[in-house]
């Protein structure tokens, strides 16, 4: 019979706990989602640039990145295909260039970049690898792909899951420049073409695969496609918030190619990272599904005397691989910053004027990513960084809570 008072006491305690007059303890806050730190690796970089998969690990970048995007696969008859089979999976990698210091043996095992990516993932298990298709020179084939989205998606799934490199790729990226607009070629597939491709890819690859797409920074091109619909099946969209200005008109005016915000005298006030991100958010794309793009290179002119942006020039400056463009790793030594404009750096040295991002200006951009609640940032592309990955480190540090 002594059990009864105990039960009643417990009941009374329960009633007291539910009394509205007693302040309830707040629920624990949900942990903040990890920001994505994404870097593109180009297949052609292993040639003249001699930037190998090994460098991603040796520089420390692999420890900072959450995702590596391998560029590019190509479109062949509207289907996914390898662009450079020698670099991708045939080339034997010497021990000195190998991610684990072990040379490939010709005729056995997975070789080339794919074999190295498998080794890099083994050393960095949290790193995800995505295969990107298209790019500036490789986007023409998407028009044919758009006529049969399911067939396109099935071909991509077969390629990425090929038994020779099974487990290397965690998903696919579509870099279509540009759907229903003009890039190197013009496209008239309609505003629903990209969403249809991504929807078919999601169906083919399933819910756990990474499905991503690059999107333009130009506001006019953003109006040509239904990017809100494209975002629904995608894990994220990567906004190409760089190359707003270039050296094609060799006489200037000089302007940094990737301003975060407008500055006095900017040639086009809407050609900024902030304007692009704001436009994408206004389209209804969730902030957490947007990545901000950072260029690991500068664009520059020669024959310039004006220290700030807006000066006249005689033509594009010389670059290591292309006129008017140079890697950050080179510029930080040959033409260090002399000022900032619109949240990015510029430099005047020996008659050359360059605009580019530095660890400091990347820090500013990462603070912007956090302030807008974006999903993270990506870099085009990793070979432009220093040997100790200063720019990737700045991205990673700037995105930490």
N, C-alpha and C positions, 0 to 999 in steps of 0.2 A: 504493500500500500504506500510506501514511501516514494515510489516512482512518480506518483501523480504530481506532487509539488514541483518536482524537477521539470516535468514536461510543461507545466503551466509557466514556470519561470522562463523557460526557453521560448515559449510562445510570446510572452510579454516582451522579451528582448527583441523578437522579430518584429513585433508591432512597432516598438520604439524605433527600430532601424528604418522602418518605412514611413515614419511620421514626417510629413512635409515640412514640419517646423525644424527638423534637423538638417543641417547643410550636408548635401551629398558630396562625396569626394569626386573631383573632376576625373574623367577617364584619362588614361595615359595618352599622351600625344603620339600620333603615328610617326614613325621615323621618316625623315625626309628622303624622298627617292634619290638614289645616286644619280648625279649628272653624268651624261655620256661624254666621254672624251674620245673622239673618233679621228683617225688619221688615214688618208689615202696613200697607198703604195702603188707605184706604177710599174708595169711589167717592163717598159723600155728603160727604166732607170738602171737596170742591171748592166746596160751596155756602156755608153759613153760616160755616164755619171758614176758608174761603178758603185751604185748604192744597192746593196744586197739585203735580203731579209735578215742576214746576220747583223747588219748595222742597227736594225730596229731593236734588237736585244742588247747589243753591246753599248749603244748610246744611252740606255736606260729608258727609252721611249716605251718599250713593251710593258714595263712595270707601271707606267702612268696611263696608258691607253686602256679603255674598256673595249673598244672595237677597232679593228683594222679592216679597211675596205681595199680590196685588190682590184686594180683597174688596168686594162679593161678586157672583158669578153666582147665579142662582136655579134652582129645580127647577120645571118646568112639565110636568104630566102624567108625572112620573117621568123627565123628560129634562132635560139641561143647556140653559139659556137665559140670555140677557142679562137683567140686573135693571133697568138704567137705560141704555137705548141712547143717550139724549142725553149723559149724562156719559161713557159708555164710548167712543163713536166718532162722535157727530154734532156735538157742540158745537164751533164754531170757537174756537180759543184765540188770544187777543190776544198781540201780541209781548211785552208786559210779563209775561205769565204763561207764556210758552213756554220750554221747556227749552233751546232754542238761540237764543232771542231773535227768532225768525222767526214771524210771525203765520200762522195757517192761512188758507187761502182757501176761502170757502164754495163748496161744490159740487165741489171737487177735492181729491184726496188723502185720507189717513186723518187724521181730526180727533179731538177729544176726548182722554180719558186714554190711549187705546190709541196714538194718534199720538204723544203725549208720551212714553209708555213706550218707543216705538221710538227716539225721539231720545235718551232717557236711556241706553238700552243702547248706542247708537252712541258716546256719550261715555264710557261705562264698560263696555268689552267683557266684563269678567269677571263682571258682574252678571247673574244669572239671574232671570227673572220667572215667577211661578207664579200661576195664576188659581184663587182659592178659591170654593167653592160652599157655600151653606147659611148658617151663622151662627145666632145665637140666635133671630131672628125668621123665618129662612128654612129651617128644618130639617124642617118638616112633610112636604115632598115626598119625602124620602128613603125613607119607608115604601113608597111606590109604586115608587120606583127599585129597592128591594131585591127586588121581585117579578120583575124582569127585569134582572139585573145586566149582561148582555151588551148589551141594547138601550140601557141607560143609558150604558154605556161608549162605545158606537158614537156616540151623540148628542154626548157630550162631545168625542170626538175630532173629529167634524165641525165643532163650534163653534170649538174652539181652533185648528184648522188652516184656518179660513175664509180664503180668498184675500185678503180685505180687510185682514186683520191678520196675515198669514203672517209667522212669525219673531218675533213679539212674545213669545209664551208658550213657556216651556221645560218646562211641566208643569202638573199640576192638584193642588189641595188640597181635601180633603173635610172640612168643618167641620160634622159632624152632632152636634147637641146635643139628645138623646143617643141613640145606638142602644140599643134594648131597655131604655130607662130614660126618665125624665121630665125634660124641660126646659120650654120654653114649652108644649109638648104632650107627651103620653106616647106611647111607641113600644113595640110588642110584636113586632118583626120577628125576634127571636131572637138568640142570641149570635154566630151565624155570618154575620149580614147584612152588617156592615161588612167583614169579611174577603172576602166574596164580591164586594162592589163593588170593592174595591181590586185583587183578583185579576183581575177583568174589565178594569179600567182598565189594568193592566200589560199584559195581552194585547193590548188595542186600541192602546195607545200605544207599545209596544215597550220594549226593555231600556234605551234611552238617555234616555227621558223621566223627569222628576221626578214621582213619585207620593207624596204626603204626606197626613197626616190629623192633625187636632187631636183630642186626647183629654182627658177631664175630669180635674180635680184631686181630685174627691170619691171617696173610697175605695169607697163603696157602688156608685157608677156604674161604677167600674173592674171590679167583679165581675160586671156584667151582660152584658159583651161579651167575646169572645175576642180581647183586644188582642195577645196573642202571635202569633196567626194573622194578625191585621191587619198586624203589623209585617213579615211575611215578604215580601210583594210591594212594600212601601213603602220609599222611601229613608229616611224618618224619620217619627216621630210627635211632635207638638208638645204637650207637657203644659201644660194651662192652669192653671199654678200661681199663680193670683191670684183675687181675689173669694172667698176663703175666708170672709170676713165682709163684711157690707154694712150699709147704713143702713135697710133695710126695717123693722126694729123700731126706730123712731125714738128710743126712750128709752135705747138702749144695751143692754149695756155697750159702750163704745168698744173697738175692736180694729183693728190694722192689717190690711188686707185680704190682704196677701201675705207673711206671715212665712216666713222660711227654716226656722226651727226653733221649737219650743215655748218659751214663756217663762212665768214664774210668773203664774198667774191667767188664762192663755189660756182662752177659753170652750170650745174643743174641742181636746184635746191632739194629735189626729191631723190637724187642719186646718192642715197646713204643707206647704211645698214638699218638705222632706226626706221626710216621710211618703209623699207621692205618688210621688216618684222611687223611693224604696225599694220601694214596692208594685209599681211597674211593672217594676223589675229582678227582683223575686221572681217575677213572672209569666213570666220567661224572655225578656224583650225585651232584645236586645243594647244595652249602654250607648251604643254609638256611633250607635244609631238613635233616641235620645231627645234632645229639645231641652227646655230649661227655659224657662218663660214668664215674662216680666217685663211688668208693667203700667206704662205711661207716664202714670199718673194717680193721684190719691188718692181715697179715700172718707172722708167726714167728717160730723160731727155739730155741732149748735149747742146752746147752753145748757149747756155743760160747764165744770166748775170743776177737776176732777181733772187734774193734769199728765200722769200716766201712763195707760196703757190700763186699762180696767175701770171707767171713770167712767160716771155717768148723764148723760142728755141730754134735751133737750126736743123734738128732731126732727132731720131731716137738715139739714146746712148748705146754704146757697145755692151753686149752681154756675153756671158760664157758660152751660151748655146743658142741665143736668139737675140736679135736687136731689140732694145727697149725693155728687156726683162733680165733680172738677176736674182740669185738666191740670197736669202737673208744671211746665210753663213758667210757669203762673200762680202755683202754690203756692210756688215757690221765692222769689217776690217778695212775696207777700201773707201767707204763713204759713210762714216758714222753720223747719227742724227744731229741736226742743228736746230730743230724746232718741232713743234707739233701743230696740227690743224685738224679740227673735227674728230679728235680722239685717235688719230694715227700720226705716225712720225714722218718727217721729211728731212732731206739732207741736201746741201749744196757743197760740192767739192770739185775744184778744178774745172769749172764750167759745166759740170753734170748736176742734174737735179733728180733726186729719187724720192719716191714715196713708198713707205713700207711699214709693217708692224714690227714691234720689238717686244721683249718680255714685259716691259712697262705698259705699253699700249694694249697688249693682249690682256693684261690684268684689268685694265679699264673695261675692255669688252666683256670679260668674264663677269665683272660686277654687273654689267648691263644684263647679261644672261640671267643672273640670279634675280635682279630687280624685276624683270618681266616674267619670271617663272618659267623660262624656257627649259627644254629638256637637256640642253648641253651645247656642245660646239664641235665642229669638225675642222680639219686642216687639209688644205690642198697645197702641196703634198709633202710627205715626210722628208724627201731628199734635200729640201731647201733648208732644213734645220741644221744646227751646229752638231759637231761630233758628240757632244754631251746632251743633246736634245733640250736646249734651253727653252725653245718655244713650246714644245709639248709640256715640259715641266711647268711653264707659266700658265698654260691652259688648265692643267690638272690642279695646280695650287689655287688658281682663281675660282674654280668651281666647287671647291670643298666648302661645306657649311661653316 
